[in-house]
Amino acid sequence: MNRKKKINSILKKKAKKANAKLRITNKPRYISKAERQAIAEQESES
């Protein structure tokens, strides 16, 4: 029983990760504080 349960849990985990990669999220990409500052400086120069 334990071996069967372990194999099934591993397969379920892999399937869950694969499905998560296929989903499209509306969440914006993370921009670090330094990058935001650099972008703001470029915009202020223009």
PQR file of N, CA, C, O and H, with PARSE charges and radii, in Angstrom:
ATOM      1  N   MET A   1       0.829  -1.196   0.000 -0.4000 1.5000
ATOM      2  CA  MET A   1       0.000   0.000   0.000 -0.0000 2.0000
ATOM      3  C   MET A   1       0.876   1.264   0.000  0.5500 1.7000
ATOM      4  O   MET A   1       0.609   2.205  -0.746 -0.5500 1.4000
ATOM      5  N   ASN A   2       1.901   1.277   0.825 -0.4000 1.5000
ATOM      6  CA  ASN A   2       2.742   2.468   0.919 -0.0000 2.0000
ATOM      7  C   ASN A   2       3.433   2.778  -0.400  0.5500 1.7000
ATOM      8  O   ASN A   2       3.497   3.934  -0.818 -0.5500 1.4000
ATOM      9  H   ASN A   2       2.117   0.512   1.432  0.4000 1.0000
ATOM     10  N   ARG A   3       3.950   1.746  -1.053 -0.4000 1.5000
ATOM     11  CA  ARG A   3       4.660   1.946  -2.320 -0.0000 2.0000
ATOM     12  C   ARG A   3       3.712   2.514  -3.368  0.5500 1.7000
ATOM     13  O   ARG A   3       4.045   3.447  -4.099 -0.5500 1.4000
ATOM     14  H   ARG A   3       3.898   0.807  -0.713  0.4000 1.0000
ATOM     15  N   LYS A   4       2.513   1.922  -3.420 -0.4000 1.5000
ATOM     16  CA  LYS A   4       1.506   2.366  -4.387 -0.0000 2.0000
ATOM     17  C   LYS A   4       1.119   3.824  -4.112  0.5500 1.7000
ATOM     18  O   LYS A   4       0.990   4.621  -5.041 -0.5500 1.4000
ATOM     19  H   LYS A   4       2.242   1.164  -2.826  0.4000 1.0000
ATOM     20  N   LYS A   5       0.938   4.161  -2.846 -0.4000 1.5000
ATOM     21  CA  LYS A   5       0.549   5.509  -2.455 -0.0000 2.0000
ATOM     22  C   LYS A   5       1.645   6.509  -2.818  0.5500 1.7000
ATOM     23  O   LYS A   5       1.358   7.606  -3.297 -0.5500 1.4000
ATOM     24  H   LYS A   5       1.044   3.513  -2.092  0.4000 1.0000
ATOM     25  N   LYS A   6       2.889   6.128  -2.591 -0.4000 1.5000
ATOM     26  CA  LYS A   6       4.019   7.005  -2.872 -0.0000 2.0000
ATOM     27  C   LYS A   6       4.130   7.275  -4.378  0.5500 1.7000
ATOM     28  O   LYS A   6       4.329   8.418  -4.791 -0.5500 1.4000
ATOM     29  H   LYS A   6       3.122   5.237  -2.202  0.4000 1.0000
ATOM     30  N   ILE A   7       4.001   6.239  -5.184 -0.4000 1.5000
ATOM     31  CA  ILE A   7       4.078   6.386  -6.642 -0.0000 2.0000
ATOM     32  C   ILE A   7       2.955   7.286  -7.141  0.5500 1.7000
ATOM     33  O   ILE A   7       3.178   8.182  -7.955 -0.5500 1.4000
ATOM     34  H   ILE A   7       3.839   5.311  -4.849  0.4000 1.0000
ATOM     35  N   ASN A   8       1.733   7.037  -6.638 -0.4000 1.5000
ATOM     36  CA  ASN A   8       0.595   7.859  -7.049 -0.0000 2.0000
ATOM     37  C   ASN A   8       0.772   9.315  -6.660  0.5500 1.7000
ATOM     38  O   ASN A   8       0.434  10.210  -7.435 -0.5500 1.4000
ATOM     39  H   ASN A   8       1.552   6.309  -5.977  0.4000 1.0000
ATOM     40  N   SER A   9       1.300   9.563  -5.465 -0.4000 1.5000
ATOM     41  CA  SER A   9       1.483  10.953  -5.026 -0.0000 2.0000
ATOM     42  C   SER A   9       2.523  11.663  -5.882  0.5500 1.7000
ATOM     43  O   SER A   9       2.372  12.846  -6.188 -0.5500 1.4000
ATOM     44  H   SER A   9       1.575   8.836  -4.836  0.4000 1.0000
ATOM     45  N   ILE A  10       3.580  10.949  -6.271 -0.4000 1.5000
ATOM     46  CA  ILE A  10       4.615  11.530  -7.133 -0.0000 2.0000
ATOM     47  C   ILE A  10       4.031  11.880  -8.497  0.5500 1.7000
ATOM     48  O   ILE A  10       4.288  12.962  -9.027 -0.5500 1.4000
ATOM     49  H   ILE A  10       3.703   9.988  -6.022  0.4000 1.0000
ATOM     50  N   LEU A  11       3.245  10.968  -9.066 -0.4000 1.5000
ATOM     51  CA  LEU A  11       2.626  11.206 -10.371 -0.0000 2.0000
ATOM     52  C   LEU A  11       1.628  12.367 -10.316  0.5500 1.7000
ATOM     53  O   LEU A  11       1.559  13.180 -11.238 -0.5500 1.4000
ATOM     54  H   LEU A  11       3.036  10.089  -8.636  0.4000 1.0000
ATOM     55  N   LYS A  12       0.858  12.434  -9.226 -0.4000 1.5000
ATOM     56  CA  LYS A  12      -0.097  13.531  -9.071 -0.0000 2.0000
ATOM     57  C   LYS A  12       0.632  14.865  -8.970  0.5500 1.7000
ATOM     58  O   LYS A  12       0.191  15.867  -9.534 -0.5500 1.4000
ATOM     59  H   LYS A  12       0.915  11.774  -8.477  0.4000 1.0000
ATOM     60  N   LYS A  13       1.749  14.871  -8.247 -0.4000 1.5000
ATOM     61  CA  LYS A  13       2.544  16.092  -8.096 -0.0000 2.0000
ATOM     62  C   LYS A  13       3.062  16.571  -9.449  0.5500 1.7000
ATOM     63  O   LYS A  13       3.007  17.763  -9.755 -0.5500 1.4000
ATOM     64  H   LYS A  13       2.107  14.057  -7.789  0.4000 1.0000
ATOM     65  N   LYS A  14       3.573  15.625 -10.266 -0.4000 1.5000
ATOM     66  CA  LYS A  14       4.088  15.980 -11.599 -0.0000 2.0000
ATOM     67  C   LYS A  14       2.980  16.527 -12.481  0.5500 1.7000
ATOM     68  O   LYS A  14       3.184  17.506 -13.199 -0.5500 1.4000
ATOM     69  H   LYS A  14       3.618  14.658 -10.018  0.4000 1.0000
ATOM     70  N   ALA A  15       1.806  15.904 -12.435 -0.4000 1.5000
ATOM     71  CA  ALA A  15       0.666  16.341 -13.245 -0.0000 2.0000
ATOM     72  C   ALA A  15       0.214  17.732 -12.820  0.5500 1.7000
ATOM     73  O   ALA A  15      -0.134  18.565 -13.657 -0.5500 1.4000
ATOM     74  H   ALA A  15       1.640  15.109 -11.852  0.4000 1.0000
ATOM     75  N   LYS A  16       0.222  17.976 -11.508 -0.4000 1.5000
ATOM     76  CA  LYS A  16      -0.197  19.272 -10.981 -0.0000 2.0000
ATOM     77  C   LYS A  16       0.745  20.375 -11.468  0.5500 1.7000
ATOM     78  O   LYS A  16       0.292  21.454 -11.852 -0.5500 1.4000
ATOM     79  H   LYS A  16       0.505  17.300 -10.828  0.4000 1.0000
ATOM     80  N   LYS A  17       2.071  20.105 -11.453 -0.4000 1.5000
ATOM     81  CA  LYS A  17       3.058  21.085 -11.923 -0.0000 2.0000
ATOM     82  C   LYS A  17       2.890  21.350 -13.414  0.5500 1.7000
ATOM     83  O   LYS A  17       2.997  22.494 -13.853 -0.5500 1.4000
ATOM     84  H   LYS A  17       2.439  19.229 -11.142  0.4000 1.0000
ATOM     85  N   ALA A  18       2.629  20.307 -14.194 -0.4000 1.5000
ATOM     86  CA  ALA A  18       2.450  20.455 -15.640 -0.0000 2.0000
ATOM     87  C   ALA A  18       1.219  21.309 -15.939  0.5500 1.7000
ATOM     88  O   ALA A  18       1.261  22.169 -16.819 -0.5500 1.4000
ATOM     89  H   ALA A  18       2.542  19.377 -13.837  0.4000 1.0000
ATOM     90  N   ASN A  19       0.130  21.078 -15.217 -0.4000 1.5000
ATOM     91  CA  ASN A  19      -1.089  21.864 -15.408 -0.0000 2.0000
ATOM     92  C   ASN A  19      -0.889  23.315 -15.000  0.5500 1.7000
ATOM     93  O   ASN A  19      -1.438  24.220 -15.628 -0.5500 1.4000
ATOM     94  H   ASN A  19       0.097  20.380 -14.502  0.4000 1.0000
ATOM     95  N   ALA A  20      -0.117  23.538 -13.966 -0.4000 1.5000
ATOM     96  CA  ALA A  20       0.139  24.902 -13.499 -0.0000 2.0000
ATOM     97  C   ALA A  20       0.913  25.687 -14.547  0.5500 1.7000
ATOM     98  O   ALA A  20       0.689  26.886 -14.710 -0.5500 1.4000
ATOM     99  H   ALA A  20       0.329  22.803 -13.456  0.4000 1.0000
ATOM    100  N   LYS A  21       1.820  25.028 -15.259 -0.4000 1.5000
ATOM    101  CA  LYS A  21       2.595  25.709 -16.299 -0.0000 2.0000
ATOM    102  C   LYS A  21       1.717  26.086 -17.479  0.5500 1.7000
ATOM    103  O   LYS A  21       1.985  27.084 -18.146 -0.5500 1.4000
ATOM    104  H   LYS A  21       2.001  24.054 -15.126  0.4000 1.0000
ATOM    105  N   LEU A  22       0.676  25.312 -17.752 -0.4000 1.5000
ATOM    106  CA  LEU A  22      -0.200  25.570 -18.888 -0.0000 2.0000
ATOM    107  C   LEU A  22      -1.143  26.748 -18.633  0.5500 1.7000
ATOM    108  O   LEU A  22      -1.555  27.434 -19.569 -0.5500 1.4000
ATOM    109  H   LEU A  22       0.458  24.501 -17.210  0.4000 1.0000
ATOM    110  N   ARG A  23      -1.478  26.975 -17.368 -0.4000 1.5000
ATOM    111  CA  ARG A  23      -2.409  28.056 -17.042 -0.0000 2.0000
ATOM    112  C   ARG A  23      -1.778  29.413 -17.298  0.5500 1.7000
ATOM    113  O   ARG A  23      -0.587  29.612 -17.055 -0.5500 1.4000
ATOM    114  H   ARG A  23      -1.143  26.418 -16.608  0.4000 1.0000
ATOM    115  N   ILE A  24      -2.579  30.335 -17.787 -0.4000 1.5000
ATOM    116  CA  ILE A  24      -2.108  31.700 -18.041 -0.0000 2.0000
ATOM    117  C   ILE A  24      -2.554  32.562 -16.865  0.5500 1.7000
ATOM    118  O   ILE A  24      -3.728  32.569 -16.495 -0.5500 1.4000
ATOM    119  H   ILE A  24      -3.546  30.173 -17.984  0.4000 1.0000
ATOM    120  N   THR A  25      -1.609  33.283 -16.286 -0.4000 1.5000
ATOM    121  CA  THR A  25      -1.952  34.136 -15.152 -0.0000 2.0000
ATOM    122  C   THR A  25      -2.027  35.593 -15.593  0.5500 1.7000
ATOM    123  O   THR A  25      -1.345  36.008 -16.530 -0.5500 1.4000
ATOM    124  H   THR A  25      -0.655  33.278 -16.586  0.4000 1.0000
ATOM    125  N   ASN A  26      -2.852  36.347 -14.915 -0.4000 1.5000
ATOM    126  CA  ASN A  26      -2.993  37.773 -15.180 -0.0000 2.0000
ATOM    127  C   ASN A  26      -2.057  38.594 -14.292  0.5500 1.7000
ATOM    128  O   ASN A  26      -2.032  39.823 -14.368 -0.5500 1.4000
ATOM    129  H   ASN A  26      -3.407  36.010 -14.154  0.4000 1.0000
ATOM    130  N   LYS A  27      -1.303  37.910 -13.465 -0.4000 1.5000
ATOM    131  CA  LYS A  27      -0.409  38.568 -12.522 -0.0000 2.0000
ATOM    132  C   LYS A  27       0.754  39.208 -13.277  0.5500 1.7000
ATOM    133  O   LYS A  27       1.387  38.547 -14.100 -0.5500 1.4000
ATOM    134  H   LYS A  27      -1.324  36.912 -13.404  0.4000 1.0000
ATOM    135  N   PRO A  28       1.044  40.470 -13.014 -0.5600 1.5000
ATOM    136  CA  PRO A  28       2.162  41.121 -13.712  0.2800 2.0000
ATOM    137  C   PRO A  28       3.510  40.571 -13.246  0.5500 1.7000
ATOM    138  O   PRO A  28       3.634  40.073 -12.127 -0.5500 1.4000
ATOM    139  N   ARG A  29       4.515  40.668 -14.116 -0.4000 1.5000
ATOM    140  CA  ARG A  29       5.847  40.170 -13.798 -0.0000 2.0000
ATOM    141  C   ARG A  29       6.459  41.033 -12.704  0.5500 1.7000
ATOM    142  O   ARG A  29       6.277  42.251 -12.708 -0.5500 1.4000
ATOM    143  H   ARG A  29       4.414  41.073 -15.025  0.4000 1.0000
ATOM    144  N   TYR A  30       7.180  40.425 -11.767 -0.4000 1.5000
ATOM    145  CA  TYR A  30       7.792  41.156 -10.668 -0.0000 2.0000
ATOM    146  C   TYR A  30       8.931  42.033 -11.179  0.5500 1.7000
ATOM    147  O   TYR A  30       9.782  41.579 -11.944 -0.5500 1.4000
ATOM    148  H   TYR A  30       7.327  39.436 -11.764  0.4000 1.0000
ATOM    149  N   ILE A  31       8.938  43.285 -10.753 -0.4000 1.5000
ATOM    150  CA  ILE A  31      10.007  44.217 -11.114 -0.0000 2.0000
ATOM    151  C   ILE A  31      10.651  44.666  -9.812  0.5500 1.7000
ATOM    152  O   ILE A  31       9.977  45.191  -8.925 -0.5500 1.4000
ATOM    153  H   ILE A  31       8.246  43.654 -10.131  0.4000 1.0000
ATOM    154  N   SER A  32      11.960  44.456  -9.702 -0.4000 1.5000
ATOM    155  CA  SER A  32      12.659  44.793  -8.467 -0.0000 2.0000
ATOM    156  C   SER A  32      12.707  46.297  -8.263  0.5500 1.7000
ATOM    157  O   SER A  32      12.483  47.074  -9.192 -0.5500 1.4000
ATOM    158  H   SER A  32      12.507  44.029 -10.422  0.4000 1.0000
ATOM    159  N   LYS A  33      13.003  46.695  -7.033 -0.4000 1.5000
ATOM    160  CA  LYS A  33      13.051  48.099  -6.665 -0.0000 2.0000
ATOM    161  C   LYS A  33      14.092  48.845  -7.497  0.5500 1.7000
ATOM    162  O   LYS A  33      13.846  49.965  -7.945 -0.5500 1.4000
ATOM    163  H   LYS A  33      13.186  46.065  -6.279  0.4000 1.0000
ATOM    164  N   ALA A  34      15.253  48.225  -7.703 -0.4000 1.5000
ATOM    165  CA  ALA A  34      16.332  48.845  -8.480 -0.0000 2.0000
ATOM    166  C   ALA A  34      15.904  49.048  -9.932  0.5500 1.7000
ATOM    167  O   ALA A  34      16.192  50.085 -10.529 -0.5500 1.4000
ATOM    168  H   ALA A  34      15.453  47.316  -7.339  0.4000 1.0000
ATOM    169  N   GLU A  35      15.214  48.053 -10.500 -0.4000 1.5000
ATOM    170  CA  GLU A  35      14.747  48.168 -11.883 -0.0000 2.0000
ATOM    171  C   GLU A  35      13.711  49.287 -12.014  0.5500 1.7000
ATOM    172  O   GLU A  35      13.731  50.039 -12.989 -0.5500 1.4000
ATOM    173  H   GLU A  35      14.980  47.210 -10.015  0.4000 1.0000
ATOM    174  N   ARG A  36      12.799  49.401 -11.027 -0.4000 1.5000
ATOM    175  CA  ARG A  36      11.791  50.458 -11.057 -0.0000 2.0000
ATOM    176  C   ARG A  36      12.448  51.832 -11.008  0.5500 1.7000
ATOM    177  O   ARG A  36      12.032  52.764 -11.696 -0.5500 1.4000
ATOM    178  H   ARG A  36      12.783  48.790 -10.235  0.4000 1.0000
ATOM    179  N   GLN A  37      13.485  51.934 -10.179 -0.4000 1.5000
ATOM    180  CA  GLN A  37      14.204  53.202 -10.053 -0.0000 2.0000
ATOM    181  C   GLN A  37      14.903  53.553 -11.369  0.5500 1.7000
ATOM    182  O   GLN A  37      14.881  54.709 -11.793 -0.5500 1.4000
ATOM    183  H   GLN A  37      13.823  51.177  -9.620  0.4000 1.0000
ATOM    184  N   ALA A  38      15.522  52.561 -12.016 -0.4000 1.5000
ATOM    185  CA  ALA A  38      16.216  52.789 -13.287 -0.0000 2.0000
ATOM    186  C   ALA A  38      15.223  53.218 -14.364  0.5500 1.7000
ATOM    187  O   ALA A  38      15.515  54.116 -15.153 -0.5500 1.4000
ATOM    188  H   ALA A  38      15.540  51.622 -11.672  0.4000 1.0000
ATOM    189  N   ILE A  39      14.073  52.592 -14.400 -0.4000 1.5000
ATOM    190  CA  ILE A  39      13.040  52.949 -15.378 -0.0000 2.0000
ATOM    191  C   ILE A  39      12.553  54.375 -15.134  0.5500 1.7000
ATOM    192  O   ILE A  39      12.359  55.139 -16.080 -0.5500 1.4000
ATOM    193  H   ILE A  39      13.836  51.862 -13.759  0.4000 1.0000
ATOM    194  N   ALA A  40      12.357  54.731 -13.868 -0.4000 1.5000
ATOM    195  CA  ALA A  40      11.887  56.072 -13.528 -0.0000 2.0000
ATOM    196  C   ALA A  40      12.919  57.121 -13.946  0.5500 1.7000
ATOM    197  O   ALA A  40      12.553  58.195 -14.422 -0.5500 1.4000
ATOM    198  H   ALA A  40      12.515  54.110 -13.100  0.4000 1.0000
ATOM    199  N   GLU A  41      14.211  56.811 -13.768 -0.4000 1.5000
ATOM    200  CA  GLU A  41      15.265  57.745 -14.164 -0.0000 2.0000
ATOM    201  C   GLU A  41      15.295  57.930 -15.678  0.5500 1.7000
ATOM    202  O   GLU A  41      15.484  59.045 -16.165 -0.5500 1.4000
ATOM    203  H   GLU A  41      14.508  55.939 -13.381  0.4000 1.0000
ATOM    204  N   GLN A  42      15.110  56.848 -16.417 -0.4000 1.5000
ATOM    205  CA  GLN A  42      15.100  56.926 -17.880 -0.0000 2.0000
ATOM    206  C   GLN A  42      13.922  57.776 -18.367  0.5500 1.7000
ATOM    207  O   GLN A  42      14.062  58.567 -19.299 -0.5500 1.4000
ATOM    208  H   GLN A  42      14.956  55.942 -16.021  0.4000 1.0000
ATOM    209  N   GLU A  43      12.771  57.606 -17.731 -0.4000 1.5000
ATOM    210  CA  GLU A  43      11.585  58.365 -18.128 -0.0000 2.0000
ATOM    211  C   GLU A  43      11.749  59.844 -17.803  0.5500 1.7000
ATOM    212  O   GLU A  43      11.298  60.706 -18.558 -0.5500 1.4000
ATOM    213  H   GLU A  43      12.658  56.963 -16.973  0.4000 1.0000
ATOM    214  N   SER A  44      12.398  60.136 -16.672 -0.4000 1.5000
ATOM    215  CA  SER A  44      12.581  61.536 -16.285 -0.0000 2.0000
ATOM    216  C   SER A  44      13.584  62.232 -17.212  0.5500 1.7000
ATOM    217  O   SER A  44      13.478  63.437 -17.437 -0.5500 1.4000
ATOM    218  H   SER A  44      12.764  59.436 -16.058  0.4000 1.0000
ATOM    219  N   GLU A  45      14.550  61.490 -17.747 -0.4000 1.5000
ATOM    220  CA  GLU A  45      15.535  62.056 -18.675 -0.0000 2.0000
ATOM    221  C   GLU A  45      14.896  62.378 -20.021  0.5500 1.7000
ATOM    222  O   GLU A  45      15.247  63.369 -20.663 -0.5500 1.4000
ATOM    223  H   GLU A  45      14.636  60.511 -17.563  0.4000 1.0000
ATOM    224  N   SER A  46      13.962  61.539 -20.442 -0.4000 1.5000
ATOM    225  CA  SER A  46      13.343  61.715 -21.760 -0.0000 2.0000
ATOM    226  C   SER A  46      12.434  62.918 -21.845  0.5500 1.7000
ATOM    227  O   SER A  46      11.852  63.178 -22.897 -0.5500 1.4000
ATOM    228  H   SER A  46      13.677  60.735 -19.921  0.4000 1.0000
TER
END
